[in-house]
């Protein structure tokens, strides 16, 4: 691998040279040896560097790809788009600071970092991407209604995606969204936003296949992770499936969620060795008639929760104020396994509630150690198996079963 450092060339020469190269596209050359380039952007934190950065990304993609290194410094950027075979790497001490100018976010580039129909694309390093979200949150509060706030990173219809090592902070809304992607690795991330920041989800894989999320710490104001399988432009698309989450730590936030959009389905989710401390919810499935579909084959093991309000929750009537639903889209849950769960300091042991016309099916709960104020509610469910559990409550029954059948409770 060869290293090239661009000194400050005259602006018209550098700009002209970059624009002469082909734009990023699937037809770009792929044979040249990938380069590793250290960028020299203006690190004053106030002058928008998006144009220079975008030109370099496009040029790198057009000439076979490589690694673009952003050195230490604070760089203001408006929205950019990634390219296939390009690794944008933020060095230690490097911060990309998002523009707060709403006019910078267009239908073509609605998020800070965008990507569509890419292959072999990466965001890596130990630097930071700062969404500058406080301005957007205040606009949201002042308006009293939902605003189109940008996501920090949004990649769609892409393959072989890697996000590794970065710190993502203060997104205007969701921090990281891979949508309709395949073969996604997300690891070693720190995601942080104030606990009261609105809709600042951490990681939201939507209709993706083969996703690994590992060794991440997420402390934010909404879902720590939300696995979604909704419709796309009104159409049923690929389900969200084969999702592995392991060795993650969740602090403030609304927990590890499936939903609420599940019309296209969510299946084959495995969660191993994760901790929850002070989150509002722990393991959570949320959906509703009109936005629901089949949620199946979910497995959670080696989970520790401390001071989590609602450690276990299935709510298939999550919100009934949606006016754009589909009558045929009824949520269902089947094949859920929870093993080796330790919970202390919870408000309630849990609430697993199906619909009267869509009963929870085939739930297996084993090796549970739960300390809570009130017991575990099982409602509208069939074929529940409970074994080797201890639920200690301050008052009432440890398990409250209503229209629920099975063994061990």
C-alpha positions in Angstrom: 0.0 0.0 0.0 1.4 3.4 -1.0 0.9 6.6 1.1 0.3 9.9 -0.6 0.1 13.2 1.3 -1.5 16.1 -0.6 0.1 19.4 0.3 -1.9 22.6 -0.2 -2.0 22.8 -4.0 -3.5 25.9 -5.5 -7.3 25.5 -5.2 -8.0 25.8 -8.9 -5.4 23.1 -9.8 -6.6 20.6 -7.1 -10.3 21.2 -7.9 -9.8 20.9 -11.6 -7.7 17.7 -11.3 -10.4 16.1 -9.1 -13.3 17.0 -11.2 -11.6 15.6 -14.3 -11.8 12.2 -12.8 -14.9 10.0 -13.2 -17.6 10.3 -10.5 -18.1 7.4 -8.2 -20.1 4.6 -9.9 -20.2 0.8 -10.3 -18.4 1.2 -13.6 -15.3 2.7 -11.9 -12.0 1.1 -12.4 -11.2 -1.7 -9.9 -7.7 -2.9 -10.9 -5.3 -0.2 -9.7 -3.6 -0.7 -6.3 -5.7 1.0 -3.6 -4.2 4.1 -2.2 -4.0 5.4 1.3 -4.4 9.2 1.3 -4.0 11.6 4.2 -6.3 14.5 3.5 -5.4 18.1 4.2 -8.7 19.9 5.0 -9.2 23.2 6.7 -9.6 22.4 10.4 -11.1 25.6 11.7 -14.5 24.1 12.5 -16.4 26.9 10.7 -15.5 26.6 7.0 -17.5 23.9 5.2 -15.2 21.2 3.9 -17.8 19.0 2.2 -17.0 20.0 -1.4 -13.3 19.2 -1.0 -14.0 16.0 0.9 -16.7 14.9 -1.7 -14.4 15.5 -4.6 -11.7 13.3 -3.0 -14.1 10.5 -2.2 -15.4 10.5 -5.8 -11.9 10.5 -7.2 -10.8 7.7 -4.9 -13.8 5.6 -5.9 -13.3 6.3 -9.6 -9.7 5.1 -9.6 -10.2 1.8 -7.8 -10.8 2.8 -4.2 -8.6 3.1 -1.1 -8.4 4.6 2.3 -8.9 8.4 2.9 -7.5 9.4 6.2 -8.9 12.5 8.0 -6.2 13.7 10.4 -6.7 15.2 13.8 -8.7 18.4 13.7 -12.2 19.8 13.7 -13.9 19.9 10.3 -17.3 21.4 9.5 -19.1 19.5 6.8 -22.5 19.6 5.1 -23.9 16.4 3.6 -21.6 14.0 1.7 -22.1 10.7 -0.1 -19.8 7.7 0.1 -18.4 5.6 -2.7 -17.9 1.9 -3.3 -14.5 0.5 -2.3 -13.7 3.6 -0.3 -12.8 3.6 3.4 -13.2 7.0 5.1 -11.0 6.7 8.1 -11.1 9.3 10.9 -7.8 9.4 12.9 -7.6 9.9 16.6 -8.6 13.5 17.4 -10.4 14.0 14.1 -14.0 15.3 14.3 -16.5 15.8 11.4 -18.9 18.4 12.7 -22.4 18.5 11.0 -23.8 21.7 9.5 -26.9 23.0 11.2 -28.1 24.8 8.1 -31.3 23.1 7.1 -30.9 24.2 3.5 -27.8 22.0 3.2 -29.9 18.9 3.6 -31.6 18.2 0.3 -33.8 15.4 -1.1 -30.6 14.1 -2.8 -28.5 14.3 0.3 -31.0 14.3 3.3 -28.5 13.0 5.9 -25.0 14.0 6.9 -23.3 10.9 5.5 -25.2 9.1 2.7 -24.7 6.1 0.5 -26.8 4.2 -2.0 -26.2 1.0 -3.9 -22.6 0.7 -2.8 -20.2 -2.3 -2.4 -17.3 -2.6 0.0 -17.7 0.7 1.8 -16.3 1.5 5.2 -16.2 4.2 7.9 -13.4 3.4 10.3 -10.9 5.0 12.7 -11.0 6.3 16.3 -12.3 9.8 15.4 -15.7 11.4 16.0 -18.7 12.3 13.9 -20.7 15.0 15.7 -24.3 15.7 14.5 -24.5 19.1 16.3 -28.0 17.9 17.3 -28.9 20.4 20.0 -30.0 23.0 17.4 -32.2 20.4 15.7 -33.7 19.2 19.0 -34.7 22.7 20.0 -36.3 23.3 16.6 -38.3 20.1 17.1 -39.4 21.3 20.6 -40.2 24.8 19.4 -42.2 23.5 16.4 -44.4 21.2 18.5 -44.4 18.7 15.6 -42.3 16.1 13.8 -39.6 17.7 11.7 -37.5 16.1 8.9 -34.3 15.9 10.9 -31.2 14.4 9.2 -29.7 11.1 10.3 -26.0 11.0 11.0 -25.2 8.1 8.7 -27.7 6.5 6.3 -26.7 3.7 3.9 -29.2 1.9 1.7 -29.2 -1.0 -0.8 -25.5 -1.6 -0.1 -23.3 -4.7 0.4 -20.2 -5.4 2.5 -20.6 -2.4 4.8 -18.2 -1.9 7.7 -18.5 0.8 10.4 -15.7 0.3 13.0 -14.2 2.1 15.9 -15.8 5.5 15.6 -17.6 7.7 18.2 -20.9 9.0 17.0 -22.5 11.8 19.0 -25.5 14.1 19.1 -27.3 13.1 15.9 -30.3 15.3 15.0 -32.2 12.0 14.9 -31.0 8.4 14.4 -27.3 7.9 14.5 -26.7 5.0 12.2 -29.2 3.4 9.8 -28.3 0.7 7.3 -31.4 0.1 5.2 -31.9 -2.8 2.8 -28.2 -3.7 3.1 -26.4 -7.1 3.1 -23.3 -8.2 5.0 -23.0 -5.3 7.5 -20.4 -5.2 10.3 -20.8 -2.6 13.0 -18.3 -2.8 15.8 -16.4 -1.0 18.5 -18.6 2.1 18.3 -19.4 4.6 21.1 -22.7 6.3 20.5 -23.7 9.1 22.8 -26.5 11.7 23.1 -28.3 13.2 26.0 -30.9 11.0 27.6 -33.7 13.5 26.8 -32.7 14.1 23.2 -35.7 13.2 21.0 -35.5 10.2 18.6 -31.8 9.8 18.8 -31.7 6.0 18.1 -28.3 4.4 18.2 -28.3 1.7 15.5 -31.4 0.9 13.4 -30.9 -1.9 10.9 -33.9 -1.9 8.6 -34.8 -4.7 6.2 -31.1 -5.9 6.3 -29.6 -9.3 5.9 -26.5 -10.6 7.7 -25.7 -7.9 10.2 -23.2 -8.2 13.0 -23.2 -5.6 15.8 -20.6 -6.1 18.5 -18.6 -4.4 21.2 -20.6 -1.2 21.1 -21.5 1.2 23.9 -24.8 3.1 23.3 -26.1 5.9 25.6 -28.8 8.0 24.0 -32.3 9.4 24.1 -34.3 6.7 22.3 -33.9 3.1 21.2 -30.3 1.9 21.8 -30.9 -0.5 18.9 -34.1 -0.8 16.9 -34.4 -3.7 14.4 -37.0 -2.8 11.8 -38.7 -4.7 9.0 -41.3 -2.3 7.6 -42.6 -1.6 4.2 -40.6 0.4 1.6 -42.6 2.9 -0.4 -45.7 1.0 0.6 -44.3 -2.3 -0.6 -43.4 -5.5 1.3 -39.6 -5.9 0.9 -37.0 -8.2 2.3 -37.3 -9.0 6.0 -34.7 -8.0 8.5 -33.0 -11.3 9.2 -29.8 -12.9 10.4 -28.9 -10.2 12.9 -26.3 -10.9 15.6 -25.7 -8.6 18.5 -23.0 -9.4 21.0 -20.9 -7.9 23.7 -22.7 -4.6 23.7 -23.4 -2.2 26.6 -26.5 -0.1 26.8 -26.9 2.8 29.2 -29.6 5.5 28.9 -32.1 4.8 26.2 -35.2 2.8 25.4 -33.4 -0.6 25.1 -32.8 -3.2 22.5 -36.0 -3.1 20.4 -37.6 -5.0 17.5 -40.0 -2.7 15.7 -42.2 -0.9 15.6 -42.3 -1.3 11.8 -42.4 -5.1 11.1 -44.7 -5.5 8.1 -42.0 -7.2 6.0 -40.9 -9.4 8.9 -38.0 -9.8 11.4 -36.4 -13.2 11.9 -33.3 -15.0 13.2 -32.0 -12.4 15.7 -29.4 -13.6 18.2 -28.3 -11.4 21.2 -25.5 -12.7 23.4 -23.6 -11.3 26.4 -25.0 -7.7 26.6 -25.5 -5.5 29.6 -28.2 -2.9 30.3 -27.7 -0.2 33.0 -30.4 2.4 33.6 -32.2 1.9 30.3 -36.0 2.5 30.2 -36.5 -0.9 28.6 -34.4 -4.0 28.1 -35.5 -6.7 25.7 -38.4 -5.1 23.8 -40.7 -6.0 20.9 -43.1 -3.3 19.8 -45.5 -3.3 16.9 -49.1 -2.6 16.1 -51.9 -3.6 13.7 -51.3 -1.8 10.5 -47.5 -1.8 10.8 -46.9 -5.4 11.9 -45.7 -8.7 10.4 -44.1 -12.0 11.5 -41.5 -11.7 14.2 -39.9 -15.1 14.7 -36.9 -17.0 15.9 -35.4 -14.5 18.4 -32.8 -15.7 20.9 -31.4 -13.8 23.9 -28.7 -15.2 26.2 -26.2 -14.1 28.9 -28.0 -10.8 29.5 -27.5 -8.7 32.6 -29.8 -5.7 33.5 -29.4 -3.3 36.4 -32.0 -0.6 37.3 -33.9 -1.2 34.1 -37.5 -0.1 34.4 -39.1 -2.7 32.0 -36.6 -5.5 31.5 -38.9 -7.6 29.3 -41.7 -6.2 27.2 -43.7 -7.4 24.2 -46.3 -4.8 23.2 -48.2 -5.5 19.9 -50.6 -2.6 20.5 -47.6 -0.2 20.8 -49.3 2.9 19.3 -52.8 3.0 17.7 -52.6 6.5 16.3 -51.1 5.6 13.0 -53.2 6.6 10.0 -51.2 5.1 7.3 -51.3 1.4 8.2 -52.4 -1.6 6.2 -55.3 -3.7 7.5 -53.5 -7.0 6.6 -50.3 -6.1 8.5 -50.9 -7.8 11.9 -47.9 -8.4 14.1 -47.2 -11.8 15.4 -44.4 -13.3 17.7 -43.3 -16.9 17.6 -40.2 -18.7 18.6 -38.7 -16.5 21.3 -36.0 -17.8 23.6 -34.5 -16.0 26.7 -31.8 -17.9 28.6 -29.5 -16.8 31.4 -31.0 -13.4 32.2 -30.1 -11.6 35.4 -32.2 -8.5 36.5 -31.8 -6.4 39.6 -33.6 -3.2 40.6 -36.4 -3.4 38.0 -39.8 -1.7 38.4 -41.5 -4.8 37.0 -40.3 -8.2 36.1 -41.7 -7.9 32.6 -44.9 -7.7 30.4 -45.2 -10.1 27.5 -48.6 -9.4 25.9 -50.0 -10.6 22.6 -53.2 -9.6 20.8 -56.4 -11.5 21.3 -56.3 -12.2 17.5 -52.5 -12.8 17.4 -51.4 -14.8 20.4 -47.7 -15.0 21.3 -46.5 -18.5 20.4 -43.7 -20.8 21.6 -41.8 -18.7 24.2 -39.1 -20.4 26.2 -37.8 -18.7 29.3 -35.1 -20.4 31.3 -32.4 -19.6 33.9 -34.0 -16.3 34.9 -32.9 -14.4 38.0 -35.2 -11.3 38.4 -35.6 -8.9 41.3 -38.4 -6.4 40.8 -41.2 -4.5 42.5 -44.0 -6.5 40.6 -44.2 -9.8 38.8 -44.0 -11.0 35.2 -47.2 -10.6 33.2 -47.9 -13.3 30.5 -51.0 -12.5 28.5 -52.6 -13.7 25.2 -49.9 -16.4 24.7 -49.7 -20.1 23.9 -47.0 -22.7 24.5 -44.9 -20.9 27.0 -42.2 -22.9 28.7 -40.6 -21.6 31.9 -37.8 -23.4 33.8 -35.0 -22.8 36.3 -36.3 -19.3 37.2 -36.4 -17.2 40.3 -38.5 -14.0 40.3 -38.5 -12.0 43.6 -41.1 -9.3 43.9 -41.9 -6.7 46.5 -45.6 -7.4 46.2 -48.1 -9.6 44.4 -47.5 -12.8 42.4 -44.2 -13.5 40.7 -45.9 -14.6 37.5 -49.4 -13.3 36.4 -50.8 -15.4 33.6 -53.9 -14.1 31.7 -55.1 -16.1 28.7 -51.7 -17.8 28.7 -50.9 -21.5 28.5 -47.8 -23.6 28.9 -45.6 -25.3 31.5 -43.5 -24.2 34.5 -45.6 -21.2 35.8 
